Amino acid sequence: MERRRPMELAPEKFKQFFPLPVTVITTRDGRGVANAAPYSCVMPILRPYPLIALASALPRHTLQNIRETGQFVVNVIGRPSFRDAMRTARPYPPDVDELERVGLETVPSKRVSPPRIAAAIGWVEATLEREVTDERYALLVGRILCSEINDRYLEDGRLKELPLTLLAPHFRMLGDVLADREELESELTL
């Protein structure tokens, strides 16, 4: 039997096999204008601590709003709203409410000002606790104030489907393995 050799990749190419969930971060600016943007680089920090981290390229309206208000919501997106959620990545001016523009229904958050996306699988409401900045990116650590699963996805107090089943179409890989890159990119063009 022929033994296969692993394929070595350049360090920056690891995303070809590393699944990244697509979430949408909602924020408000200091004047109260809502902002939404898809983010893949989001993760919990060591259980049981109520902390969540996200990485953001510089500059971004989302990052500016979090710095300004100290608040954000991580919306875990499911099938029904995925395409509309991806359209929030278009380059809208800062005074445009992307949620309204793309037709995503929102509901009020419980502990922070930015809205929740009504059709999301779940929500994590957080306040900025720490920021680490580089010339190209910022790593934000948020303290979780509230997290909930949308009752639309529950049956008898449990998720109707396994989380990976709910999210599988929405994991983004740069190698076109789990998400059709052309389809995603076509959603982002104005």
VOTIDO-402620 format. One record per residue: residue number from 1; residue in three letters; x, y, z of N, C-alpha, C in turn. Coordinates in Angstrom, 2 decimals. Example, Ala and Ser with C-alpha at 12.3 -4.5 7.8 and 13.67 -1.06 7.14 Angstrom:
+-----+------+---------+---------+---------+---------+---------+---------+---------+---------+---------+
! seq ! type !     n.X !     n.Y !     n.Z !    ca.X !    ca.Y !    ca.Z !     c.X !     c.Y !     c.Z !
+-----+------+---------+---------+---------+---------+---------+---------+---------+---------+---------+
!   1 !  ala !   13.19 !   -5.69 !    7.80 !   12.30 !   -4.50 !    7.80 !   13.20 !   -3.30 !    7.80 !
!   2 !  ser !   12.85 !   -2.25 !    7.08 !   13.67 !   -1.06 !    7.14 !   12.90 !    0.03 !    7.87 !
+-----+------+---------+---------+---------+---------+---------+---------+---------+---------+---------+
This chain:
+-----+------+---------+---------+---------+---------+---------+---------+---------+---------+---------+
! seq ! type !     n.X !     n.Y !     n.Z !    ca.X !    ca.Y !    ca.Z !     c.X !     c.Y !     c.Z !
+-----+------+---------+---------+---------+---------+---------+---------+---------+---------+---------+
!   1 !  met !    0.84 !   -1.18 !    0.00 !    0.00 !    0.00 !    0.00 !    0.89 !    1.24 !    0.00 !
!   2 !  glu !    0.54 !    2.16 !   -0.87 !    1.31 !    3.40 !   -0.99 !    1.00 !    4.32 !    0.19 !
!   3 !  arg !    2.04 !    4.81 !    0.79 !    1.86 !    5.72 !    1.92 !    1.81 !    7.15 !    1.40 !
!   4 !  arg !    0.78 !    7.85 !    1.79 !    0.63 !    9.24 !    1.35 !    1.40 !   10.17 !    2.27 !
!   5 !  arg !    1.86 !   11.24 !    1.69 !    2.57 !   12.25 !    2.47 !    1.65 !   13.44 !    2.68 !
!   6 !  pro !    1.73 !   14.04 !    3.87 !    0.91 !   15.23 !    4.09 !    1.36 !   16.37 !    3.18 !
!   7 !  met !    0.42 !   17.24 !    2.86 !    0.74 !   18.40 !    2.04 !    1.11 !   19.56 !    2.97 !
!   8 !  glu !    2.30 !   20.06 !    2.82 !    2.72 !   21.18 !    3.64 !    2.29 !   22.48 !    2.97 !
!   9 !  leu !    1.77 !   23.38 !    3.78 !    1.31 !   24.67 !    3.29 !    2.15 !   25.79 !    3.89 !
!  10 !  ala !    2.17 !   26.90 !    3.20 !    2.79 !   28.09 !    3.78 !    1.98 !   28.48 !    5.02 !
!  11 !  pro !    2.62 !   29.02 !    6.05 !    1.90 !   29.33 !    7.30 !    0.61 !   30.12 !    7.11 !
!  12 !  glu !    0.61 !   31.09 !    6.18 !   -0.60 !   31.91 !    5.99 !   -1.71 !   31.18 !    5.24 !
!  13 !  lys !   -1.46 !   29.97 !    4.75 !   -2.45 !   29.21 !    3.99 !   -3.23 !   28.21 !    4.84 !
!  14 !  phe !   -3.01 !   28.21 !    6.16 !   -3.68 !   27.23 !    7.01 !   -5.20 !   27.28 !    6.92 !
!  15 !  lys !   -5.75 !   28.41 !    6.49 !   -7.20 !   28.56 !    6.42 !   -7.82 !   27.66 !    5.35 !
!  16 !  gln !   -7.00 !   27.05 !    4.51 !   -7.53 !   26.13 !    3.49 !   -8.18 !   24.90 !    4.13 !
!  17 !  phe !   -7.78 !   24.57 !    5.35 !   -8.39 !   23.40 !    6.00 !   -8.95 !   23.73 !    7.39 !
!  18 !  phe !   -8.89 !   24.98 !    7.77 !   -9.32 !   25.39 !    9.10 !  -10.69 !   26.04 !    9.00 !
!  19 !  pro !  -11.74 !   25.37 !    9.49 !  -13.09 !   25.93 !    9.34 !  -13.30 !   27.16 !   10.22 !
!  20 !  leu !  -13.91 !   28.16 !    9.63 !  -14.20 !   29.40 !   10.34 !  -15.70 !   29.65 !   10.30 !
!  21 !  pro !  -16.36 !   29.74 !   11.46 !  -17.79 !   30.00 !   11.44 !  -18.06 !   31.44 !   11.01 !
!  22 !  val !  -19.17 !   31.65 !   10.35 !  -19.54 !   33.01 !    9.99 !  -20.57 !   33.49 !   11.00 !
!  23 !  thr !  -20.21 !   34.56 !   11.69 !  -21.14 !   35.21 !   12.61 !  -21.33 !   36.63 !   12.07 !
!  24 !  val !  -22.30 !   37.31 !   12.60 !  -22.46 !   38.73 !   12.26 !  -22.37 !   39.51 !   13.57 !
!  25 !  ile !  -21.46 !   40.46 !   13.58 !  -21.30 !   41.32 !   14.75 !  -22.16 !   42.56 !   14.54 !
!  26 !  thr !  -23.03 !   42.85 !   15.50 !  -23.83 !   44.07 !   15.43 !  -23.32 !   45.05 !   16.49 !
!  27 !  thr !  -23.28 !   46.32 !   16.08 !  -22.82 !   47.40 !   16.96 !  -23.69 !   48.63 !   16.70 !
!  28 !  arg !  -23.47 !   49.65 !   17.49 !  -24.03 !   50.98 !   17.23 !  -22.90 !   51.98 !   17.37 !
!  29 !  asp !  -22.98 !   53.05 !   16.58 !  -22.00 !   54.11 !   16.76 !  -22.49 !   55.04 !   17.88 !
!  30 !  gly !  -21.73 !   56.07 !   18.17 !  -22.08 !   56.99 !   19.25 !  -23.38 !   57.73 !   19.05 !
!  31 !  arg !  -23.84 !   57.84 !   17.78 !  -25.12 !   58.50 !   17.48 !  -26.28 !   57.52 !   17.48 !
!  32 !  gly !  -25.99 !   56.22 !   17.65 !  -27.05 !   55.22 !   17.70 !  -27.31 !   54.50 !   16.39 !
!  33 !  val !  -26.54 !   54.79 !   15.33 !  -26.73 !   54.12 !   14.04 !  -26.21 !   52.69 !   14.14 !
!  34 !  ala !  -27.06 !   51.72 !   13.77 !  -26.68 !   50.31 !   13.85 !  -25.73 !   49.95 !   12.71 !
!  35 !  asn !  -24.85 !   49.02 !   13.01 !  -23.88 !   48.51 !   12.05 !  -23.88 !   47.00 !   12.16 !
!  36 !  ala !  -23.65 !   46.32 !   11.04 !  -23.55 !   44.85 !   11.05 !  -22.49 !   44.44 !   10.05 !
!  37 !  ala !  -21.74 !   43.40 !   10.40 !  -20.71 !   42.89 !    9.50 !  -20.42 !   41.44 !    9.82 !
!  38 !  pro !  -20.23 !   40.61 !    8.76 !  -19.85 !   39.21 !    8.99 !  -18.42 !   39.13 !    9.55 !
!  39 !  tyr !  -18.24 !   38.27 !   10.52 !  -16.93 !   38.02 !   11.12 !  -16.73 !   36.52 !   11.27 !
!  40 !  ser !  -15.58 !   36.04 !   10.85 !  -15.26 !   34.62 !   11.00 !  -14.32 !   34.36 !   12.16 !
!  41 !  cys !  -13.47 !   35.30 !   12.46 !  -12.46 !   35.10 !   13.51 !  -13.04 !   35.47 !   14.87 !
!  42 !  val !  -13.91 !   34.59 !   15.37 !  -14.59 !   34.77 !   16.65 !  -14.45 !   33.47 !   17.42 !
!  43 !  met !  -14.15 !   33.57 !   18.72 !  -14.01 !   32.35 !   19.52 !  -14.23 !   32.62 !   21.00 !
!  44 !  pro !  -14.72 !   31.59 !   21.71 !  -14.78 !   31.70 !   23.17 !  -13.36 !   31.61 !   23.72 !
!  45 !  ile !  -13.16 !   32.13 !   24.91 !  -11.85 !   32.03 !   25.56 !  -11.98 !   31.14 !   26.77 !
!  46 !  leu !  -11.29 !   30.04 !   26.77 !  -11.18 !   29.12 !   27.90 !  -12.42 !   29.01 !   28.78 !
!  47 !  arg !  -13.09 !   27.91 !   28.67 !  -14.20 !   27.68 !   29.59 !  -13.66 !   27.56 !   31.00 !
!  48 !  pro !  -14.32 !   28.00 !   32.00 !  -15.68 !   28.52 !   32.09 !  -15.76 !   30.03 !   32.06 !
!  49 !  tyr !  -14.69 !   30.72 !   31.65 !  -14.69 !   32.18 !   31.70 !  -15.68 !   32.77 !   30.70 !
!  50 !  pro !  -16.45 !   33.78 !   31.12 !  -17.43 !   34.40 !   30.22 !  -16.78 !   35.44 !   29.32 !
!  51 !  leu !  -15.84 !   34.97 !   28.49 !  -15.11 !   35.87 !   27.60 !  -15.20 !   35.37 !   26.17 !
!  52 !  ile !  -15.22 !   36.31 !   25.24 !  -15.24 !   35.97 !   23.82 !  -14.23 !   36.90 !   23.12 !
!  53 !  ala !  -13.57 !   36.37 !   22.10 !  -12.58 !   37.16 !   21.37 !  -12.97 !   37.26 !   19.91 !
!  54 !  leu !  -12.62 !   38.38 !   19.31 !  -12.79 !   38.52 !   17.87 !  -11.62 !   39.32 !   17.33 !
!  55 !  ala !  -11.26 !   38.99 !   16.10 !  -10.17 !   39.70 !   15.43 !  -10.77 !   40.54 !   14.32 !
!  56 !  ser !  -10.24 !   41.74 !   14.16 !  -10.75 !   42.65 !   13.15 !   -9.59 !   43.28 !   12.39 !
!  57 !  ala !   -9.74 !   43.35 !   11.09 !   -8.78 !   44.10 !   10.28 !   -8.95 !   45.58 !   10.58 !
!  58 !  leu !   -7.94 !   46.35 !   10.29 !   -8.01 !   47.80 !   10.47 !   -8.18 !   48.46 !    9.12 !
!  59 !  pro !   -8.90 !   49.52 !    8.98 !   -9.96 !   49.99 !    9.87 !  -11.28 !   49.32 !    9.49 !
!  60 !  arg !  -12.19 !   49.25 !   10.39 !  -13.53 !   48.72 !   10.14 !  -14.52 !   49.53 !   10.97 !
!  61 !  his !  -15.72 !   49.72 !   10.43 !  -16.76 !   50.45 !   11.18 !  -17.10 !   49.70 !   12.46 !
!  62 !  thr !  -17.15 !   48.37 !   12.38 !  -17.47 !   47.57 !   13.57 !  -16.46 !   47.85 !   14.67 !
!  63 !  leu !  -15.20 !   47.81 !   14.34 !  -14.14 !   48.06 !   15.32 !  -14.25 !   49.48 !   15.89 !
!  64 !  gln !  -14.46 !   50.45 !   15.02 !  -14.61 !   51.84 !   15.46 !  -15.78 !   51.97 !   16.44 !
!  65 !  asn !  -16.91 !   51.31 !   16.12 !  -18.08 !   51.40 !   16.99 !  -17.84 !   50.73 !   18.34 !
!  66 !  ile !  -17.17 !   49.58 !   18.34 !  -16.88 !   48.91 !   19.61 !  -15.97 !   49.78 !   20.46 !
!  67 !  arg !  -14.99 !   50.39 !   19.85 !  -14.11 !   51.30 !   20.59 !  -14.89 !   52.49 !   21.15 !
!  68 !  glu !  -15.84 !   52.98 !   20.38 !  -16.60 !   54.17 !   20.77 !  -17.60 !   53.88 !   21.89 !
!  69 !  thr !  -18.30 !   52.74 !   21.80 !  -19.37 !   52.45 !   22.77 !  -19.04 !   51.33 !   23.75 !
!  70 !  gly !  -18.07 !   50.49 !   23.40 !  -17.70 !   49.38 !   24.27 !  -18.67 !   48.21 !   24.25 !
!  71 !  gln !  -19.57 !   48.15 !   23.26 !  -20.59 !   47.10 !   23.23 !  -20.68 !   46.44 !   21.86 !
!  72 !  phe !  -21.05 !   45.14 !   21.86 !  -21.29 !   44.43 !   20.61 !  -22.11 !   43.17 !   20.88 !
!  73 !  val !  -22.72 !   42.66 !   19.80 !  -23.47 !   41.40 !   19.85 !  -22.91 !   40.48 !   18.78 !
!  74 !  val !  -22.62 !   39.24 !   19.16 !  -22.23 !   38.21 !   18.20 !  -23.50 !   37.44 !   17.88 !
!  75 !  asn !  -23.93 !   37.49 !   16.62 !  -25.12 !   36.80 !   16.15 !  -24.67 !   35.56 !   15.39 !
!  76 !  val !  -25.05 !   34.38 !   15.86 !  -24.71 !   33.13 !   15.17 !  -25.79 !   32.90 !   14.12 !
!  77 !  ile !  -25.38 !   32.92 !   12.86 !  -26.34 !   32.95 !   11.76 !  -26.71 !   31.54 !   11.30 !
!  78 !  gly !  -28.00 !   31.34 !   11.07 !  -28.51 !   30.08 !   10.55 !  -28.89 !   30.19 !    9.08 !
!  79 !  arg !  -29.41 !   29.11 !    8.54 !  -29.75 !   29.06 !    7.11 !  -30.68 !   30.17 !    6.62 !
!  80 !  pro !  -31.78 !   30.46 !    7.32 !  -32.75 !   31.40 !    6.75 !  -32.20 !   32.79 !    6.46 !
!  81 !  ser !  -31.25 !   33.26 !    7.23 !  -30.79 !   34.64 !    7.06 !  -29.36 !   34.75 !    6.55 !
!  82 !  phe !  -28.77 !   33.64 !    6.13 !  -27.35 !   33.65 !    5.76 !  -27.05 !   34.61 !    4.61 !
!  83 !  arg !  -27.80 !   34.54 !    3.52 !  -27.51 !   35.41 !    2.36 !  -27.65 !   36.89 !    2.71 !
!  84 !  asp !  -28.73 !   37.23 !    3.40 !  -28.90 !   38.63 !    3.81 !  -27.77 !   39.07 !    4.74 !
!  85 !  ala !  -27.39 !   38.19 !    5.65 !  -26.32 !   38.52 !    6.59 !  -25.01 !   38.78 !    5.84 !
!  86 !  met !  -24.72 !   38.00 !    4.82 !  -23.49 !   38.20 !    4.06 !  -23.51 !   39.53 !    3.32 !
!  87 !  arg !  -24.68 !   40.01 !    2.96 !  -24.76 !   41.30 !    2.25 !  -24.38 !   42.48 !    3.15 !
!  88 !  thr !  -24.34 !   42.26 !    4.46 !  -23.90 !   43.35 !    5.34 !  -22.41 !   43.65 !    5.18 !
!  89 !  ala !  -21.68 !   42.80 !    4.48 !  -20.24 !   43.03 !    4.25 !  -19.98 !   44.04 !    3.14 !
!  90 !  arg !  -20.99 !   44.42 !    2.42 !  -20.79 !   45.41 !    1.36 !  -20.25 !   46.71 !    1.96 !
!  91 !  pro !  -19.53 !   47.50 !    1.17 !  -18.90 !   48.71 !    1.71 !  -19.86 !   49.90 !    1.85 !
!  92 !  tyr !  -20.76 !   49.82 !    2.82 !  -21.68 !   50.92 !    3.07 !  -20.97 !   52.03 !    3.83 !
!  93 !  pro !  -21.42 !   53.28 !    3.64 !  -20.87 !   54.39 !    4.44 !  -21.24 !   54.18 !    5.92 !
!  94 !  pro !  -20.49 !   54.80 !    6.84 !  -20.74 !   54.57 !    8.26 !  -22.11 !   55.01 !    8.75 !
!  95 !  asp !  -22.78 !   55.94 !    8.06 !  -24.09 !   56.40 !    8.53 !  -25.24 !   55.55 !    8.01 !
!  96 !  val !  -24.95 !   54.44 !    7.32 !  -25.99 !   53.56 !    6.79 !  -26.19 !   52.38 !    7.74 !
!  97 !  asp !  -27.44 !   52.13 !    8.11 !  -27.80 !   50.98 !    8.93 !  -27.87 !   49.76 !    8.01 !
!  98 !  glu !  -26.82 !   48.92 !    8.02 !  -26.77 !   47.76 !    7.12 !  -27.91 !   46.78 !    7.37 !
!  99 !  leu !  -28.32 !   46.64 !    8.60 !  -29.40 !   45.71 !    8.92 !  -30.69 !   46.11 !    8.21 !
! 100 !  glu !  -31.00 !   47.39 !    8.28 !  -32.18 !   47.92 !    7.60 !  -32.02 !   47.81 !    6.08 !
! 101 !  arg !  -30.84 !   48.16 !    5.58 !  -30.58 !   48.16 !    4.14 !  -30.77 !   46.78 !    3.52 !
! 102 !  val !  -30.30 !   45.73 !    4.20 !  -30.41 !   44.38 !    3.62 !  -31.68 !   43.66 !    4.04 !
! 103 !  gly !  -32.48 !   44.28 !    4.90 !  -33.76 !   43.70 !    5.27 !  -33.71 !   42.66 !    6.37 !
! 104 !  leu !  -32.72 !   42.73 !    7.25 !  -32.65 !   41.80 !    8.37 !  -33.47 !   42.35 !    9.54 !
! 105 !  glu !  -34.43 !   41.58 !    9.99 !  -35.25 !   41.98 !   11.13 !  -34.40 !   41.91 !   12.40 !
! 106 !  thr !  -34.58 !   42.87 !   13.27 !  -33.84 !   42.89 !   14.53 !  -34.80 !   42.86 !   15.72 !
! 107 !  val !  -34.24 !   42.48 !   16.85 !  -34.95 !   42.54 !   18.13 !  -33.99 !   43.20 !   19.12 !
! 108 !  pro !  -34.53 !   43.83 !   20.16 !  -33.65 !   44.48 !   21.13 !  -32.81 !   43.46 !   21.89 !
! 109 !  ser !  -31.61 !   43.87 !   22.22 !  -30.76 !   43.06 !   23.09 !  -31.22 !   43.25 !   24.52 !
! 110 !  lys !  -30.78 !   42.37 !   25.41 !  -31.19 !   42.45 !   26.81 !  -30.27 !   43.31 !   27.66 !
! 111 !  arg !  -28.95 !   43.31 !   27.34 !  -28.00 !   43.98 !   28.22 !  -27.14 !   45.04 !   27.53 !
! 112 !  val !  -27.20 !   45.11 !   26.21 !  -26.39 !   46.10 !   25.48 !  -27.28 !   46.82 !   24.47 !
! 113 !  ser !  -26.78 !   47.92 !   23.93 !  -27.55 !   48.73 !   22.98 !  -27.66 !   48.14 !   21.57 !
! 114 !  pro !  -26.59 !   47.55 !   21.00 !  -26.73 !   47.03 !   19.63 !  -27.83 !   45.97 !   19.54 !
! 115 !  pro !  -28.55 !   45.94 !   18.42 !  -29.64 !   44.99 !   18.28 !  -29.15 !   43.58 !   17.98 !
! 116 !  arg !  -30.06 !   42.64 !   18.17 !  -29.84 !   41.25 !   17.78 !  -30.49 !   41.04 !   16.42 !
! 117 !  ile !  -29.98 !   40.10 !   15.64 !  -30.63 !   39.70 !   14.39 !  -31.67 !   38.65 !   14.77 !
! 118 !  ala !  -32.94 !   38.94 !   14.47 !  -34.05 !   38.11 !   14.94 !  -33.94 !   36.65 !   14.53 !
! 119 !  ala !  -33.46 !   36.37 !   13.34 !  -33.42 !   34.99 !   12.84 !  -32.16 !   34.23 !   13.23 !
! 120 !  ala !  -31.27 !   34.83 !   14.01 !  -30.02 !   34.15 !   14.40 !  -30.32 !   32.92 !   15.24 !
! 121 !  ile !  -29.41 !   31.96 !   15.21 !  -29.52 !   30.76 !   16.05 !  -29.37 !   31.14 !   17.51 !
! 122 !  gly !  -28.48 !   32.07 !   17.77 !  -28.25 !   32.52 !   19.14 !  -27.47 !   33.81 !   19.15 !
! 123 !  trp !  -27.35 !   34.38 !   20.33 !  -26.73 !   35.69 !   20.49 !  -25.79 !   35.69 !   21.69 !
! 124 !  val !  -24.72 !   36.43 !   21.57 !  -23.80 !   36.67 !   22.68 !  -23.65 !   38.19 !   22.79 !
! 125 !  glu !  -24.12 !   38.75 !   23.88 !  -24.01 !   40.18 !   24.13 !  -22.78 !   40.41 !   25.00 !
! 126 !  ala !  -21.94 !   41.37 !   24.60 !  -20.68 !   41.56 !   25.32 !  -20.28 !   43.02 !   25.38 !
! 127 !  thr !  -19.39 !   43.30 !   26.34 !  -18.76 !   44.61 !   26.45 !  -17.25 !   44.43 !   26.29 !
! 128 !  leu !  -16.63 !   45.43 !   25.72 !  -15.19 !   45.37 !   25.47 !  -14.43 !   45.38 !   26.79 !
! 129 !  glu !  -13.59 !   44.39 !   26.96 !  -12.76 !   44.31 !   28.16 !  -11.31 !   44.64 !   27.87 !
! 130 !  arg !  -10.84 !   44.26 !   26.68 !   -9.43 !   44.46 !   26.37 !   -9.23 !   44.49 !   24.86 !
! 131 !  glu !   -8.22 !   45.24 !   24.43 !   -7.88 !   45.28 !   23.01 !   -6.37 !   45.17 !   22.85 !
! 132 !  val !   -5.96 !   44.33 !   21.92 !   -4.55 !   44.21 !   21.55 !   -4.48 !   44.63 !   20.09 !
! 133 !  thr !   -3.64 !   45.62 !   19.79 !   -3.62 !   46.18 !   18.44 !   -2.25 !   46.03 !   17.80 !
! 134 !  asp !   -2.27 !   45.75 !   16.53 !   -1.09 !   45.63 !   15.68 !   -1.31 !   46.64 !   14.56 !
! 135 !  glu !   -0.34 !   46.85 !   13.68 !   -0.57 !   47.81 !   12.59 !   -1.58 !   47.32 !   11.57 !
! 136 !  arg !   -1.94 !   46.02 !   11.57 !   -2.89 !   45.48 !   10.59 !   -4.20 !   45.00 !   11.19 !
! 137 !  tyr !   -4.21 !   44.70 !   12.47 !   -5.41 !   44.11 !   13.06 !   -5.55 !   44.51 !   14.52 !
! 138 !  ala !   -6.75 !   44.22 !   15.05 !   -7.01 !   44.38 !   16.48 !   -7.65 !   43.09 !   16.97 !
! 139 !  leu !   -7.22 !   42.63 !   18.12 !   -7.83 !   41.48 !   18.78 !   -8.60 !   42.04 !   19.97 !
! 140 !  leu !   -9.91 !   41.79 !   19.97 !  -10.78 !   42.32 !   21.02 !  -11.23 !   41.19 !   21.93 !
! 141 !  val !  -11.21 !   41.44 !   23.21 !  -11.73 !   40.48 !   24.19 !  -12.95 !   41.14 !   24.83 !
! 142 !  gly !  -14.07 !   40.44 !   24.77 !  -15.30 !   40.96 !   25.34 !  -15.77 !   40.13 !   26.51 !
! 143 !  arg !  -16.36 !   40.79 !   27.50 !  -16.98 !   40.10 !   28.63 !  -18.43 !   39.81 !   28.26 !
! 144 !  ile !  -18.82 !   38.56 !   28.33 !  -20.18 !   38.15 !   27.97 !  -21.13 !   38.52 !   29.10 !
! 145 !  leu !  -22.14 !   39.30 !   28.75 !  -23.16 !   39.71 !   29.72 !  -24.41 !   38.85 !   29.61 !
! 146 !  cys !  -24.66 !   38.34 !   28.40 !  -25.87 !   37.56 !   28.15 !  -25.63 !   36.69 !   26.93 !
! 147 !  ser !  -26.06 !   35.44 !   27.00 !  -26.04 !   34.57 !   25.81 !  -27.33 !   33.77 !   25.81 !
! 148 !  glu !  -27.94 !   33.66 !   24.64 !  -29.22 !   32.97 !   24.52 !  -29.30 !   32.22 !   23.20 !
! 149 !  ile !  -30.08 !   31.14 !   23.22 !  -30.41 !   30.41 !   22.00 !  -31.81 !   30.84 !   21.59 !
! 150 !  asn !  -32.00 !   31.13 !   20.33 !  -33.29 !   31.54 !   19.79 !  -34.29 !   30.39 !   19.94 !
! 151 !  asp !  -35.46 !   30.67 !   20.49 !  -36.44 !   29.60 !   20.70 !  -36.95 !   28.98 !   19.40 !
! 152 !  arg !  -36.73 !   29.65 !   18.26 !  -37.11 !   29.06 !   16.96 !  -36.33 !   27.78 !   16.68 !
! 153 !  tyr !  -35.16 !   27.65 !   17.30 !  -34.29 !   26.51 !   17.05 !  -34.35 !   25.47 !   18.17 !
! 154 !  leu !  -35.29 !   25.65 !   19.10 !  -35.40 !   24.73 !   20.23 !  -36.66 !   23.89 !   20.15 !
! 155 !  glu !  -36.55 !   22.69 !   20.68 !  -37.70 !   21.80 !   20.83 !  -37.50 !   21.06 !   22.15 !
! 156 !  asp !  -38.46 !   21.18 !   23.04 !  -38.35 !   20.57 !   24.38 !  -37.07 !   20.98 !   25.09 !
! 157 !  gly !  -36.68 !   22.25 !   24.94 !  -35.52 !   22.76 !   25.64 !  -34.18 !   22.35 !   25.06 !
! 158 !  arg !  -34.17 !   21.75 !   23.88 !  -32.93 !   21.31 !   23.23 !  -32.90 !   21.80 !   21.79 !
! 159 !  leu !  -31.70 !   21.93 !   21.24 !  -31.59 !   22.31 !   19.83 !  -32.24 !   21.25 !   18.96 !
! 160 !  lys !  -33.02 !   21.69 !   17.97 !  -33.68 !   20.76 !   17.05 !  -32.68 !   19.98 !   16.22 !
! 161 !  glu !  -31.57 !   20.62 !   15.89 !  -30.50 !   19.98 !   15.11 !  -29.19 !   20.20 !   15.82 !
! 162 !  leu !  -28.22 !   19.34 !   15.54 !  -26.89 !   19.52 !   16.10 !  -26.31 !   20.84 !   15.60 !
! 163 !  pro !  -25.55 !   21.53 !   16.44 !  -25.00 !   22.83 !   16.02 !  -24.24 !   22.78 !   14.70 !
! 164 !  leu !  -23.43 !   21.76 !   14.47 !  -22.68 !   21.71 !   13.21 !  -23.60 !   21.52 !   12.02 !
! 165 !  thr !  -24.71 !   20.82 !   12.20 !  -25.68 !   20.67 !   11.12 !  -26.31 !   22.02 !   10.79 !
! 166 !  leu !  -26.62 !   22.78 !   11.82 !  -27.20 !   24.11 !   11.61 !  -26.22 !   25.06 !   10.94 !
! 167 !  leu !  -24.93 !   24.89 !   11.25 !  -23.93 !   25.85 !   10.80 !  -23.13 !   25.40 !    9.59 !
! 168 !  ala !  -23.14 !   24.11 !    9.26 !  -22.26 !   23.57 !    8.21 !  -22.25 !   24.38 !    6.92 !
! 169 !  pro !  -23.39 !   24.79 !    6.39 !  -23.34 !   25.56 !    5.14 !  -22.68 !   26.92 !    5.31 !
! 170 !  his !  -22.47 !   27.34 !    6.54 !  -22.01 !   28.70 !    6.78 !  -20.60 !   28.77 !    7.34 !
! 171 !  phe !  -19.90 !   27.64 !    7.34 !  -18.49 !   27.70 !    7.69 !  -17.76 !   28.16 !    6.46 !
! 172 !  arg !  -16.85 !   29.07 !    6.62 !  -16.14 !   29.63 !    5.48 !  -14.72 !   29.09 !    5.46 !
! 173 !  met !  -14.35 !   28.53 !    4.33 !  -12.97 !   28.11 !    4.13 !  -12.50 !   28.75 !    2.84 !
! 174 !  leu !  -11.28 !   29.19 !    2.83 !  -10.77 !   29.87 !    1.65 !  -10.56 !   28.91 !    0.49 !
! 175 !  gly !  -10.53 !   27.62 !    0.75 !  -10.30 !   26.64 !   -0.31 !  -11.56 !   26.15 !   -0.99 !
! 176 !  asp !  -12.69 !   26.83 !   -0.84 !  -13.95 !   26.46 !   -1.50 !  -14.46 !   25.08 !   -1.10 !
! 177 !  val !  -14.06 !   24.56 !    0.03 !  -14.44 !   23.21 !    0.39 !  -15.84 !   23.16 !    1.01 !
! 178 !  leu !  -16.10 !   24.03 !    1.97 !  -17.39 !   24.00 !    2.64 !  -18.35 !   25.09 !    2.20 !
! 179 !  ala !  -17.83 !   26.13 !    1.63 !  -18.69 !   27.21 !    1.14 !  -18.23 !   27.56 !   -0.27 !
! 180 !  asp !  -19.16 !   27.85 !   -1.12 !  -18.84 !   28.21 !   -2.49 !  -18.34 !   29.65 !   -2.50 !
! 181 !  arg !  -17.06 !   29.81 !   -2.69 !  -16.43 !   31.12 !   -2.62 !  -17.04 !   32.11 !   -3.61 !
! 182 !  glu !  -17.29 !   31.67 !   -4.85 !  -17.86 !   32.58 !   -5.84 !  -19.24 !   33.06 !   -5.41 !
! 183 !  glu !  -20.03 !   32.15 !   -4.84 !  -21.37 !   32.54 !   -4.37 !  -21.25 !   33.58 !   -3.26 !
! 184 !  leu !  -20.34 !   33.36 !   -2.31 !  -20.16 !   34.32 !   -1.22 !  -19.70 !   35.67 !   -1.77 !
! 185 !  glu !  -18.74 !   35.65 !   -2.68 !  -18.22 !   36.90 !   -3.22 !  -19.27 !   37.64 !   -4.04 !
! 186 !  ser !  -20.13 !   36.89 !   -4.74 !  -21.18 !   37.55 !   -5.53 !  -22.17 !   38.26 !   -4.62 !
! 187 !  glu !  -22.35 !   37.77 !   -3.40 !  -23.25 !   38.41 !   -2.45 !  -22.69 !   39.75 !   -1.97 !
! 188 !  leu !  -21.39 !   39.94 !   -2.09 !  -20.76 !   41.13 !   -1.55 !  -20.65 !   42.27 !   -2.55 !
! 189 !  thr !  -20.89 !   41.99 !   -3.83 !  -20.78 !   43.05 !   -4.83 !  -22.05 !   43.88 !   -4.85 !
! 190 !  leu !  -21.87 !   45.18 !   -4.96 !  -23.03 !   46.09 !   -4.97 !  -23.73 !   46.08 !   -6.31 !
+-----+------+---------+---------+---------+---------+---------+---------+---------+---------+---------+
